Amino acid sequence: MTNPQTSRRRFLAGLGAAGTTALLSGCVTSTSSGKSSSSEGAVTLQSNLSAPQAKDAMEDLVAAYGKKGSGRASLNTVAAETFRTQLPTYLTSANPPDVYTWYPGSVAEAYAKKDLLLDLGEVWESPDLKKYSKALNSLCTASSGKKVFVPTTYYWWGMFYRKSHFAKWGVSEPQSWDDFLDLCDKLKSKGVDPIGLGAGGNTPWVASAWFDYLNIRINGADYHRKLLAGEHRFDDPEVRRVFDRWQEVHPYFDPNGTAVAFQDATTSLLNGRSGMMLIGTFFADAAPKEALDDIDFFRFPVIDPKVPLAEEAPTDGYFASARTGRGDQVVDLLRYLATAEAQEIYIKGSSGTALPTHPDAKDAGTALVKKGRAHVAEATEITQFFNRDSSDALQPTADTALTKFLAQPKSVGGILTDWQRDAEKIWRG
C-alpha cells in the first residue's frame, strides 16, 4: 500500500501503535485461501511482544478473551528479532499461525500483494471499528481496497532520559540543536556517555531512528517518504547533508553502541552510564515499574525551523493469515482486540506507555503519557519508522549502511553509494 502521507489533522483522530498481539501455539487444519469454514481448536496468536511487561499484558488479554466464551486464543510469544526474520516463513507455510502482531501501512501491503493476508472487511464492519478515524482506515487498507489490518495501539519516539539523573548532573532539556550539542558536551565532561544507542546484537534497526529523525528535520517528511519509496536516491546531496549533521554528534555516542542490543543500552540509560537515548516508548516494557515515574523525554531537536515539524509515531496491531482454517474464530478475536476493553487491558498490564487507537479507550493517564499525546498532537506530519514507511525487505540495507557509518564516519560517500545499489535491488523486486 502506498505510504500514508498523513498530516496531524488526518492522523490524530486515530493512529495506532504500540501494544498488540501474538500467536502460534496450534496448527490450523486447513490451508485454503481466504475465510474458510471454521475448524476446531483455539486461534493461534503469534506475538513478537517478548518484553516482560508486554508479554504479561498479552497473556492477560488472551485470558480475558477466553472468559468471554465466544472463542479461545492460544498465545505464542517469540523474541522480536526472531519473529521479524521468521514472519515470511510463517505466512507462507502450509500450516501457518492464524493471527500475528505486526505493523500496518507499507509492511502489511507487501504481504497483501502476495495474497498472504486475510481480508478483514467483515471485522471492520463491527461497531467498534466504525468509530476509528479515516486516517486509521486508510492506514489499514491495502492498495487492492481490502482491509488487511486491525490497529490497537500507537506510541511515540523521543530522546528519553531519567529526571533524577539530569537533576544530579545539573543539566536540562535542550531547546535547539546547538543546545543539544552543548548538553552532550556537559554530560561527556562528567564521565557519562551522552547518547546510548543499542544497534548491536539483533537490533541494528535502532540506528534507523537517527537517520529518520535527521532526515525529517533537515529534508522534511515528504522527502523522507519519497526517498524510502525509491523516488530519491540514498547518494543524493540531500542525504549527504543528513550524515554531515550526524557527524557532528557522532563523538557523543556510546562507543559500544553497535556492540550491544537496545535492551542492554536501555539498562545503561536506567543505570546512568549513558545520559539519553533516542528510542520508542516500548523500551519501558523492560524497565522496572519503580523507574517509570522517573522517565521523561524531549523532542528530537529542530534543526531547520522552516521544515514542517514531523514526529515518528508508529501504529501496532494485528493481521491474519489468508490460509487460516479458522476464519470465523479469527474474525471474532480481531473484533474483540479492536474494542476499548481489550486495549485498556493491554495498557494496564504493560508499562502503560502505549496509546489506544479506540477513541473511547482510556490511556494510563500518567504525566509521561499526557506529554506524549501532546508531543504527537503538535506535529504537522507523522512518520512511522524506516521499515514501516518502506518495507521489511529494505530495512537490512539501512542496518548495513548505518552500522558501517557508525564504525567509519568518514567513509560516507562509499557507504551511500553501496546503500543506493542495495536499495535498488529491493525496489526492483
GUPAPA-830792 format. One record per residue (C-alpha): x, y, z; residue in one letter. Coordinates in steps of 0.1 Angstrom, whole numbers. Layout:
BEGIN
<rec xx="X" yy="Y" zz="Z" kelo="a"/>
...
***
This chain:
BEGIN
<rec xx="0" yy="0" zz="0" kelo="m"/>
<rec xx="12" yy="34" zz="-6" kelo="t"/>
<rec xx="27" yy="51" zz="24" kelo="n"/>
<rec xx="1" yy="73" zz="40" kelo="p"/>
<rec xx="10" yy="110" zz="38" kelo="q"/>
<rec xx="-7" yy="118" zz="70" kelo="t"/>
<rec xx="-9" yy="153" zz="84" kelo="s"/>
<rec xx="-16" yy="159" zz="120" kelo="r"/>
<rec xx="-53" yy="166" zz="113" kelo="r"/>
<rec xx="-58" yy="135" zz="93" kelo="r"/>
<rec xx="-38" yy="113" zz="116" kelo="f"/>
<rec xx="-45" yy="121" zz="152" kelo="l"/>
<rec xx="-81" yy="110" zz="154" kelo="a"/>
<rec xx="-68" yy="75" zz="153" kelo="g"/>
<rec xx="-33" yy="65" zz="146" kelo="l"/>
<rec xx="-23" yy="35" zz="165" kelo="g"/>
<rec xx="8" yy="19" zz="175" kelo="a"/>
<rec xx="23" yy="1" zz="203" kelo="a"/>
<rec xx="8" yy="-27" zz="221" kelo="g"/>
<rec xx="-6" yy="-56" zz="201" kelo="t"/>
<rec xx="-6" yy="-94" zz="200" kelo="t"/>
<rec xx="6" yy="-128" zz="193" kelo="a"/>
<rec xx="0" yy="-162" zz="181" kelo="l"/>
<rec xx="13" yy="-196" zz="172" kelo="l"/>
<rec xx="7" yy="-225" zz="196" kelo="s"/>
<rec xx="-16" yy="-245" zz="175" kelo="g"/>
<rec xx="-16" yy="-256" zz="139" kelo="c"/>
<rec xx="-45" yy="-249" zz="116" kelo="v"/>
<rec xx="-62" yy="-278" zz="99" kelo="t"/>
<rec xx="-69" yy="-262" zz="65" kelo="s"/>
<rec xx="-46" yy="-243" zz="41" kelo="t"/>
<rec xx="-73" yy="-229" zz="19" kelo="s"/>
<rec xx="-71" yy="-192" zz="10" kelo="s"/>
<rec xx="-95" yy="-167" zz="24" kelo="g"/>
<rec xx="-121" yy="-172" zz="50" kelo="k"/>
<rec xx="-128" yy="-209" zz="53" kelo="s"/>
<rec xx="-154" yy="-227" zz="74" kelo="s"/>
<rec xx="-142" yy="-228" zz="110" kelo="s"/>
<rec xx="-122" yy="-257" zz="122" kelo="s"/>
<rec xx="-118" yy="-269" zz="158" kelo="e"/>
<rec xx="-93" yy="-255" zz="183" kelo="g"/>
<rec xx="-80" yy="-222" zz="196" kelo="a"/>
<rec xx="-70" yy="-194" zz="173" kelo="v"/>
<rec xx="-32" yy="-193" zz="173" kelo="t"/>
<rec xx="-19" yy="-158" zz="181" kelo="l"/>
<rec xx="18" yy="-153" zz="172" kelo="q"/>
<rec xx="33" yy="-124" zz="192" kelo="s"/>
<rec xx="66" yy="-105" zz="190" kelo="n"/>
<rec xx="59" yy="-87" zz="223" kelo="l"/>
<rec xx="85" yy="-105" zz="243" kelo="s"/>
<rec xx="95" yy="-78" zz="268" kelo="a"/>
<rec xx="83" yy="-90" zz="303" kelo="p"/>
<rec xx="55" yy="-65" zz="308" kelo="q"/>
<rec xx="43" yy="-66" zz="273" kelo="a"/>
<rec xx="42" yy="-104" zz="274" kelo="k"/>
<rec xx="23" yy="-104" zz="307" kelo="d"/>
<rec xx="-2" yy="-79" zz="292" kelo="a"/>
<rec xx="-8" yy="-102" zz="262" kelo="m"/>
<rec xx="-14" yy="-131" zz="285" kelo="e"/>
<rec xx="-40" yy="-110" zz="303" kelo="d"/>
<rec xx="-56" yy="-101" zz="270" kelo="l"/>
<rec xx="-59" yy="-138" zz="259" kelo="v"/>
<rec xx="-73" yy="-148" zz="293" kelo="a"/>
<rec xx="-99" yy="-121" zz="291" kelo="a"/>
<rec xx="-109" yy="-131" zz="256" kelo="y"/>
<rec xx="-113" yy="-167" zz="268" kelo="g"/>
<rec xx="-136" yy="-157" zz="296" kelo="k"/>
<rec xx="-160" yy="-141" zz="272" kelo="k"/>
<rec xx="-169" yy="-176" zz="260" kelo="g"/>
<rec xx="-171" yy="-168" zz="222" kelo="s"/>
<rec xx="-138" yy="-184" zz="214" kelo="g"/>
<rec xx="-103" yy="-192" zz="226" kelo="r"/>
<rec xx="-68" yy="-180" zz="216" kelo="a"/>
<rec xx="-35" yy="-197" zz="221" kelo="s"/>
<rec xx="-6" yy="-173" zz="226" kelo="l"/>
<rec xx="29" yy="-180" zz="213" kelo="n"/>
<rec xx="55" yy="-153" zz="221" kelo="t"/>
<rec xx="86" yy="-152" zz="201" kelo="v"/>
<rec xx="117" yy="-130" zz="206" kelo="a"/>
<rec xx="111" yy="-99" zz="185" kelo="a"/>
<rec xx="141" yy="-103" zz="161" kelo="e"/>
<rec xx="133" yy="-140" zz="156" kelo="t"/>
<rec xx="97" yy="-130" zz="148" kelo="f"/>
<rec xx="109" yy="-104" zz="123" kelo="r"/>
<rec xx="131" yy="-129" zz="103" kelo="t"/>
<rec xx="106" yy="-158" zz="105" kelo="q"/>
<rec xx="74" yy="-138" zz="96" kelo="l"/>
<rec xx="77" yy="-145" zz="58" kelo="p"/>
<rec xx="81" yy="-182" zz="67" kelo="t"/>
<rec xx="51" yy="-182" zz="90" kelo="y"/>
<rec xx="29" yy="-167" zz="64" kelo="l"/>
<rec xx="39" yy="-190" zz="35" kelo="t"/>
<rec xx="40" yy="-222" zz="55" kelo="s"/>
<rec xx="14" yy="-250" zz="49" kelo="a"/>
<rec xx="1" yy="-247" zz="85" kelo="n"/>
<rec xx="6" yy="-210" zz="94" kelo="p"/>
<rec xx="-3" yy="-193" zz="127" kelo="p"/>
<rec xx="-37" yy="-176" zz="124" kelo="d"/>
<rec xx="-31" yy="-141" zz="138" kelo="v"/>
<rec xx="0" yy="-120" zz="141" kelo="y"/>
<rec xx="11" yy="-89" zz="160" kelo="t"/>
<rec xx="28" yy="-66" zz="135" kelo="w"/>
<rec xx="25" yy="-33" zz="115" kelo="y"/>
<rec xx="1" yy="-17" zz="90" kelo="p"/>
<rec xx="10" yy="5" zz="61" kelo="g"/>
<rec xx="37" yy="-4" zz="37" kelo="s"/>
<rec xx="48" yy="-35" zz="56" kelo="v"/>
<rec xx="13" yy="-51" zz="55" kelo="a"/>
<rec xx="9" yy="-40" zz="19" kelo="e"/>
<rec xx="40" yy="-60" zz="9" kelo="a"/>
<rec xx="24" yy="-92" zz="23" kelo="y"/>
<rec xx="-11" yy="-83" zz="10" kelo="a"/>
<rec xx="3" yy="-80" zz="-26" kelo="k"/>
<rec xx="14" yy="-116" zz="-23" kelo="k"/>
<rec xx="-21" yy="-127" zz="-12" kelo="d"/>
<rec xx="-8" yy="-138" zz="22" kelo="l"/>
<rec xx="-32" yy="-117" zz="44" kelo="l"/>
<rec xx="-68" yy="-124" zz="52" kelo="l"/>
<rec xx="-94" yy="-99" zz="40" kelo="d"/>
<rec xx="-107" yy="-83" zz="73" kelo="l"/>
<rec xx="-136" yy="-64" zz="58" kelo="g"/>
<rec xx="-160" yy="-83" zz="80" kelo="e"/>
<rec xx="-140" yy="-73" zz="111" kelo="v"/>
<rec xx="-141" yy="-36" zz="101" kelo="w"/>
<rec xx="-179" yy="-38" zz="99" kelo="e"/>
<rec xx="-180" yy="-41" zz="137" kelo="s"/>
<rec xx="-194" yy="-11" zz="157" kelo="p"/>
<rec xx="-161" yy="-5" zz="174" kelo="d"/>
<rec xx="-140" yy="-2" zz="142" kelo="l"/>
<rec xx="-166" yy="20" zz="127" kelo="k"/>
<rec xx="-156" yy="46" zz="153" kelo="k"/>
<rec xx="-120" yy="46" zz="142" kelo="y"/>
<rec xx="-106" yy="76" zz="122" kelo="s"/>
<rec xx="-103" yy="79" zz="85" kelo="k"/>
<rec xx="-65" yy="80" zz="89" kelo="a"/>
<rec xx="-66" yy="46" zz="105" kelo="l"/>
<rec xx="-90" yy="33" zz="79" kelo="n"/>
<rec xx="-65" yy="44" zz="52" kelo="s"/>
<rec xx="-35" yy="30" zz="70" kelo="l"/>
<rec xx="-51" yy="-4" zz="73" kelo="c"/>
<rec xx="-64" yy="-6" zz="37" kelo="t"/>
<rec xx="-43" yy="-24" zz="10" kelo="a"/>
<rec xx="-39" yy="-10" zz="-25" kelo="s"/>
<rec xx="-65" yy="-36" zz="-36" kelo="s"/>
<rec xx="-91" yy="-18" zz="-14" kelo="g"/>
<rec xx="-92" yy="-47" zz="11" kelo="k"/>
<rec xx="-89" yy="-41" zz="48" kelo="k"/>
<rec xx="-59" yy="-62" zz="60" kelo="v"/>
<rec xx="-50" yy="-49" zz="94" kelo="f"/>
<rec xx="-66" yy="-41" zz="128" kelo="v"/>
<rec xx="-48" yy="-13" zz="147" kelo="p"/>
<rec xx="-49" yy="-13" zz="185" kelo="t"/>
<rec xx="-22" yy="10" zz="199" kelo="t"/>
<rec xx="4" yy="36" zz="189" kelo="y"/>
<rec xx="34" yy="52" zz="206" kelo="y"/>
<rec xx="60" yy="79" zz="201" kelo="w"/>
<rec xx="97" yy="81" zz="197" kelo="w"/>
<rec xx="118" yy="108" zz="216" kelo="g"/>
<rec xx="150" yy="114" zz="234" kelo="m"/>
<rec xx="144" yy="96" zz="267" kelo="f"/>
<rec xx="163" yy="101" zz="300" kelo="y"/>
<rec xx="158" yy="98" zz="337" kelo="r"/>
<rec xx="148" yy="130" zz="355" kelo="k"/>
<rec xx="168" yy="122" zz="386" kelo="s"/>
<rec xx="199" yy="117" zz="366" kelo="h"/>
<rec xx="195" yy="151" zz="347" kelo="f"/>
<rec xx="190" yy="167" zz="381" kelo="a"/>
<rec xx="221" yy="151" zz="396" kelo="k"/>
<rec xx="242" yy="161" zz="366" kelo="w"/>
<rec xx="228" yy="197" zz="366" kelo="g"/>
<rec xx="215" yy="196" zz="330" kelo="v"/>
<rec xx="182" yy="203" zz="314" kelo="s"/>
<rec xx="163" yy="195" zz="282" kelo="e"/>
<rec xx="178" yy="213" zz="251" kelo="p"/>
<rec xx="157" yy="237" zz="231" kelo="q"/>
<rec xx="178" yy="237" zz="199" kelo="s"/>
<rec xx="204" yy="216" zz="180" kelo="w"/>
<rec xx="232" yy="238" zz="195" kelo="d"/>
<rec xx="217" yy="233" zz="230" kelo="d"/>
<rec xx="217" yy="196" zz="223" kelo="f"/>
<rec xx="254" yy="196" zz="214" kelo="l"/>
<rec xx="261" yy="217" zz="245" kelo="d"/>
<rec xx="242" yy="191" zz="266" kelo="l"/>
<rec xx="263" yy="163" zz="251" kelo="c"/>
<rec xx="295" yy="182" zz="260" kelo="d"/>
<rec xx="284" yy="187" zz="296" kelo="k"/>
<rec xx="275" yy="150" zz="300" kelo="l"/>
<rec xx="308" yy="139" zz="285" kelo="k"/>
<rec xx="327" yy="161" zz="309" kelo="s"/>
<rec xx="310" yy="143" zz="338" kelo="k"/>
<rec xx="322" yy="109" zz="325" kelo="g"/>
<rec xx="288" yy="99" zz="311" kelo="v"/>
<rec xx="283" yy="86" zz="276" kelo="d"/>
<rec xx="259" yy="112" zz="264" kelo="p"/>
<rec xx="239" yy="91" zz="239" kelo="i"/>
<rec xx="231" yy="54" zz="242" kelo="g"/>
<rec xx="223" yy="35" zz="210" kelo="l"/>
<rec xx="219" yy="-3" zz="212" kelo="g"/>
<rec xx="223" yy="-11" zz="175" kelo="a"/>
<rec xx="243" yy="-42" zz="182" kelo="g"/>
<rec xx="232" yy="-79" zz="185" kelo="g"/>
<rec xx="199" yy="-84" zz="168" kelo="n"/>
<rec xx="187" yy="-48" zz="170" kelo="t"/>
<rec xx="207" yy="-29" zz="144" kelo="p"/>
<rec xx="175" yy="-13" zz="132" kelo="w"/>
<rec xx="176" yy="11" zz="162" kelo="v"/>
<rec xx="201" yy="32" zz="143" kelo="a"/>
<rec xx="175" yy="39" zz="117" kelo="s"/>
<rec xx="157" yy="62" zz="141" kelo="a"/>
<rec xx="187" yy="86" zz="139" kelo="w"/>
<rec xx="185" yy="85" zz="101" kelo="f"/>
<rec xx="148" yy="90" zz="101" kelo="d"/>
<rec xx="148" yy="120" zz="125" kelo="y"/>
<rec xx="178" yy="137" zz="109" kelo="l"/>
<rec xx="162" yy="133" zz="75" kelo="n"/>
<rec xx="127" yy="146" zz="86" kelo="i"/>
<rec xx="143" yy="175" zz="104" kelo="r"/>
<rec xx="166" yy="185" zz="75" kelo="i"/>
<rec xx="147" yy="175" zz="44" kelo="n"/>
<rec xx="112" yy="170" zz="57" kelo="g"/>
<rec xx="87" yy="141" zz="59" kelo="a"/>
<rec xx="76" yy="143" zz="23" kelo="d"/>
<rec xx="112" yy="139" zz="10" kelo="y"/>
<rec xx="118" yy="111" zz="36" kelo="h"/>
<rec xx="88" yy="91" zz="24" kelo="r"/>
<rec xx="97" yy="95" zz="-13" kelo="k"/>
<rec xx="133" yy="85" zz="-5" kelo="l"/>
<rec xx="121" yy="53" zz="11" kelo="l"/>
<rec xx="98" yy="46" zz="-18" kelo="a"/>
<rec xx="127" yy="49" zz="-43" kelo="g"/>
<rec xx="118" yy="83" zz="-57" kelo="e"/>
<rec xx="150" yy="98" zz="-45" kelo="h"/>
<rec xx="185" yy="83" zz="-41" kelo="r"/>
<rec xx="204" yy="75" zz="-10" kelo="f"/>
<rec xx="235" yy="91" zz="-26" kelo="d"/>
<rec xx="217" yy="124" zz="-33" kelo="d"/>
<rec xx="233" yy="156" zz="-18" kelo="p"/>
<rec xx="202" yy="159" zz="5" kelo="e"/>
<rec xx="210" yy="126" zz="21" kelo="v"/>
<rec xx="247" yy="136" zz="25" kelo="r"/>
<rec xx="235" yy="166" zz="45" kelo="r"/>
<rec xx="219" yy="142" zz="69" kelo="v"/>
<rec xx="252" yy="125" zz="76" kelo="f"/>
<rec xx="271" yy="158" zz="78" kelo="d"/>
<rec xx="248" yy="166" zz="108" kelo="r"/>
<rec xx="252" yy="131" zz="122" kelo="w"/>
<rec xx="290" yy="135" zz="122" kelo="q"/>
<rec xx="286" yy="165" zz="145" kelo="e"/>
<rec xx="270" yy="143" zz="172" kelo="v"/>
<rec xx="288" yy="111" zz="164" kelo="h"/>
<rec xx="316" yy="116" zz="190" kelo="p"/>
<rec xx="290" yy="116" zz="218" kelo="y"/>
<rec xx="276" yy="82" zz="212" kelo="f"/>
<rec xx="283" yy="53" zz="235" kelo="d"/>
<rec xx="315" yy="37" zz="219" kelo="p"/>
<rec xx="298" yy="3" zz="225" kelo="n"/>
<rec xx="266" yy="14" zz="207" kelo="g"/>
<rec xx="270" yy="-10" zz="178" kelo="t"/>
<rec xx="281" yy="-39" zz="201" kelo="a"/>
<rec xx="251" yy="-41" zz="224" kelo="v"/>
<rec xx="214" yy="-46" zz="217" kelo="a"/>
<rec xx="189" yy="-19" zz="227" kelo="f"/>
<rec xx="178" yy="-38" zz="258" kelo="q"/>
<rec xx="214" yy="-35" zz="272" kelo="d"/>
<rec xx="215" yy="1" zz="261" kelo="a"/>
<rec xx="183" yy="7" zz="280" kelo="t"/>
<rec xx="199" yy="-8" zz="311" kelo="t"/>
<rec xx="228" yy="16" zz="307" kelo="s"/>
<rec xx="203" yy="45" zz="304" kelo="l"/>
<rec xx="184" yy="35" zz="335" kelo="l"/>
<rec xx="217" yy="30" zz="355" kelo="n"/>
<rec xx="231" yy="63" zz="345" kelo="g"/>
<rec xx="260" yy="50" zz="324" kelo="r"/>
<rec xx="245" yy="68" zz="294" kelo="s"/>
<rec xx="226" yy="101" zz="296" kelo="g"/>
<rec xx="198" yy="98" zz="270" kelo="m"/>
<rec xx="186" yy="76" zz="242" kelo="m"/>
<rec xx="165" yy="80" zz="210" kelo="l"/>
<rec xx="140" yy="52" zz="214" kelo="i"/>
<rec xx="103" yy="44" zz="214" kelo="g"/>
<rec xx="82" yy="40" zz="245" kelo="t"/>
<rec xx="83" yy="2" zz="241" kelo="f"/>
<rec xx="116" yy="2" zz="259" kelo="f"/>
<rec xx="97" yy="9" zz="291" kelo="a"/>
<rec xx="82" yy="-26" zz="290" kelo="d"/>
<rec xx="115" yy="-39" zz="301" kelo="a"/>
<rec xx="121" yy="-12" zz="328" kelo="a"/>
<rec xx="114" yy="-18" zz="365" kelo="p"/>
<rec xx="80" yy="-4" zz="373" kelo="k"/>
<rec xx="95" yy="17" zz="401" kelo="e"/>
<rec xx="116" yy="36" zz="375" kelo="a"/>
<rec xx="86" yy="46" zz="352" kelo="l"/>
<rec xx="78" yy="77" zz="371" kelo="d"/>
<rec xx="114" yy="89" zz="367" kelo="d"/>
<rec xx="114" yy="85" zz="329" kelo="i"/>
<rec xx="110" yy="116" zz="308" kelo="d"/>
<rec xx="117" yy="127" zz="272" kelo="f"/>
<rec xx="123" yy="157" zz="250" kelo="f"/>
<rec xx="116" yy="162" zz="213" kelo="r"/>
<rec xx="144" yy="154" zz="189" kelo="f"/>
<rec xx="159" yy="189" zz="183" kelo="p"/>
<rec xx="146" yy="210" zz="155" kelo="v"/>
<rec xx="175" yy="217" zz="130" kelo="i"/>
<rec xx="157" yy="239" zz="104" kelo="d"/>
<rec xx="127" yy="258" zz="117" kelo="p"/>
<rec xx="114" yy="262" zz="82" kelo="k"/>
<rec xx="109" yy="224" zz="78" kelo="v"/>
<rec xx="74" yy="213" zz="90" kelo="p"/>
<rec xx="76" yy="196" zz="123" kelo="l"/>
<rec xx="73" yy="158" zz="120" kelo="a"/>
<rec xx="74" yy="130" zz="146" kelo="e"/>
<rec xx="76" yy="93" zz="145" kelo="e"/>
<rec xx="45" yy="77" zz="160" kelo="a"/>
<rec xx="42" yy="41" zz="148" kelo="p"/>
<rec xx="10" yy="21" zz="149" kelo="t"/>
<rec xx="8" yy="-15" zz="161" kelo="d"/>
<rec xx="-19" yy="-42" zz="158" kelo="g"/>
<rec xx="-27" yy="-74" zz="140" kelo="y"/>
<rec xx="-31" yy="-91" zz="107" kelo="f"/>
<rec xx="-42" yy="-127" zz="99" kelo="a"/>
<rec xx="-31" yy="-154" zz="75" kelo="s"/>
<rec xx="-50" yy="-158" zz="43" kelo="a"/>
<rec xx="-45" yy="-196" zz="48" kelo="r"/>
<rec xx="-62" yy="-198" zz="82" kelo="t"/>
<rec xx="-87" yy="-226" zz="86" kelo="g"/>
<rec xx="-104" yy="-207" zz="114" kelo="r"/>
<rec xx="-119" yy="-177" zz="96" kelo="g"/>
<rec xx="-149" yy="-173" zz="119" kelo="d"/>
<rec xx="-128" yy="-175" zz="150" kelo="q"/>
<rec xx="-102" yy="-151" zz="137" kelo="v"/>
<rec xx="-129" yy="-125" zz="129" kelo="v"/>
<rec xx="-143" yy="-129" zz="165" kelo="d"/>
<rec xx="-109" yy="-125" zz="181" kelo="l"/>
<rec xx="-99" yy="-95" zz="160" kelo="l"/>
<rec xx="-133" yy="-78" zz="167" kelo="r"/>
<rec xx="-125" yy="-82" zz="204" kelo="y"/>
<rec xx="-90" yy="-69" zz="201" kelo="l"/>
<rec xx="-104" yy="-37" zz="185" kelo="a"/>
<rec xx="-126" yy="-29" zz="215" kelo="t"/>
<rec xx="-118" yy="-3" zz="241" kelo="a"/>
<rec xx="-120" yy="-30" zz="268" kelo="e"/>
<rec xx="-92" yy="-51" zz="252" kelo="a"/>
<rec xx="-69" yy="-21" zz="246" kelo="q"/>
<rec xx="-73" yy="-9" zz="282" kelo="e"/>
<rec xx="-65" yy="-45" zz="294" kelo="i"/>
<rec xx="-33" yy="-44" zz="274" kelo="y"/>
<rec xx="-23" yy="-9" zz="285" kelo="i"/>
<rec xx="-29" yy="-17" zz="322" kelo="k"/>
<rec xx="-8" yy="-49" zz="320" kelo="g"/>
<rec xx="21" yy="-34" zz="302" kelo="s"/>
<rec xx="42" yy="-3" zz="311" kelo="s"/>
<rec xx="12" yy="19" zz="302" kelo="g"/>
<rec xx="32" yy="40" zz="277" kelo="t"/>
<rec xx="11" yy="28" zz="247" kelo="a"/>
<rec xx="-18" yy="49" zz="235" kelo="l"/>
<rec xx="-50" yy="32" zz="224" kelo="p"/>
<rec xx="-64" yy="36" zz="189" kelo="t"/>
<rec xx="-100" yy="32" zz="200" kelo="h"/>
<rec xx="-114" yy="67" zz="206" kelo="p"/>
<rec xx="-133" yy="56" zz="237" kelo="d"/>
<rec xx="-104" yy="37" zz="253" kelo="a"/>
<rec xx="-86" yy="52" zz="283" kelo="k"/>
<rec xx="-48" yy="55" zz="284" kelo="d"/>
<rec xx="-27" yy="52" zz="315" kelo="a"/>
<rec xx="-32" yy="89" zz="323" kelo="g"/>
<rec xx="3" yy="94" zz="336" kelo="t"/>
<rec xx="23" yy="126" zz="332" kelo="a"/>
<rec xx="45" yy="109" zz="306" kelo="l"/>
<rec xx="16" yy="97" zz="285" kelo="v"/>
<rec xx="-1" yy="132" zz="286" kelo="k"/>
<rec xx="32" yy="147" zz="275" kelo="k"/>
<rec xx="35" yy="120" zz="247" kelo="g"/>
<rec xx="0" yy="128" zz="234" kelo="r"/>
<rec xx="8" yy="165" zz="233" kelo="a"/>
<rec xx="41" yy="157" zz="215" kelo="h"/>
<rec xx="23" yy="138" zz="187" kelo="v"/>
<rec xx="-5" yy="164" zz="185" kelo="a"/>
<rec xx="19" yy="192" zz="180" kelo="e"/>
<rec xx="34" yy="176" zz="149" kelo="a"/>
<rec xx="24" yy="187" zz="114" kelo="t"/>
<rec xx="34" yy="154" zz="99" kelo="e"/>
<rec xx="36" yy="118" zz="112" kelo="i"/>
<rec xx="60" yy="92" zz="100" kelo="t"/>
<rec xx="61" yy="55" zz="112" kelo="q"/>
<rec xx="96" yy="41" zz="112" kelo="f"/>
<rec xx="121" yy="32" zz="84" kelo="f"/>
<rec xx="108" yy="-3" zz="76" kelo="n"/>
<rec xx="72" yy="7" zz="82" kelo="r"/>
<rec xx="75" yy="36" zz="58" kelo="d"/>
<rec xx="93" yy="13" zz="33" kelo="s"/>
<rec xx="93" yy="-24" zz="38" kelo="s"/>
<rec xx="108" yy="-52" zz="59" kelo="d"/>
<rec xx="130" yy="-60" zz="29" kelo="a"/>
<rec xx="146" yy="-26" zz="28" kelo="l"/>
<rec xx="154" yy="-25" zz="65" kelo="q"/>
<rec xx="186" yy="-47" zz="62" kelo="p"/>
<rec xx="201" yy="-22" zz="37" kelo="t"/>
<rec xx="197" yy="5" zz="63" kelo="a"/>
<rec xx="212" yy="-18" zz="90" kelo="d"/>
<rec xx="243" yy="-24" zz="69" kelo="t"/>
<rec xx="248" yy="12" zz="58" kelo="a"/>
<rec xx="242" yy="28" zz="92" kelo="l"/>
<rec xx="262" yy="5" zz="113" kelo="t"/>
<rec xx="291" yy="9" zz="88" kelo="k"/>
<rec xx="288" yy="47" zz="91" kelo="f"/>
<rec xx="289" yy="45" zz="129" kelo="l"/>
<rec xx="321" yy="25" zz="127" kelo="a"/>
<rec xx="336" yy="45" zz="98" kelo="q"/>
<rec xx="320" yy="80" zz="99" kelo="p"/>
<rec xx="345" yy="95" zz="74" kelo="k"/>
<rec xx="335" yy="69" zz="47" kelo="s"/>
<rec xx="301" yy="84" zz="40" kelo="v"/>
<rec xx="305" yy="86" zz="2" kelo="g"/>
<rec xx="312" yy="50" zz="-4" kelo="g"/>
<rec xx="286" yy="39" zz="22" kelo="i"/>
<rec xx="258" yy="59" zz="4" kelo="l"/>
<rec xx="269" yy="46" zz="-30" kelo="t"/>
<rec xx="266" yy="10" zz="-17" kelo="d"/>
<rec xx="233" yy="17" zz="1" kelo="w"/>
<rec xx="218" yy="30" zz="-32" kelo="q"/>
<rec xx="230" yy="-1" zz="-50" kelo="r"/>
<rec xx="215" yy="-24" zz="-24" kelo="d"/>
<rec xx="182" yy="-5" zz="-22" kelo="a"/>
<rec xx="177" yy="-6" zz="-60" kelo="e"/>
<rec xx="178" yy="-44" zz="-58" kelo="k"/>
<rec xx="149" yy="-43" zz="-33" kelo="i"/>
<rec xx="129" yy="-16" zz="-52" kelo="w"/>
<rec xx="132" yy="-36" zz="-85" kelo="r"/>
<rec xx="120" yy="-66" zz="-66" kelo="g"/>
***
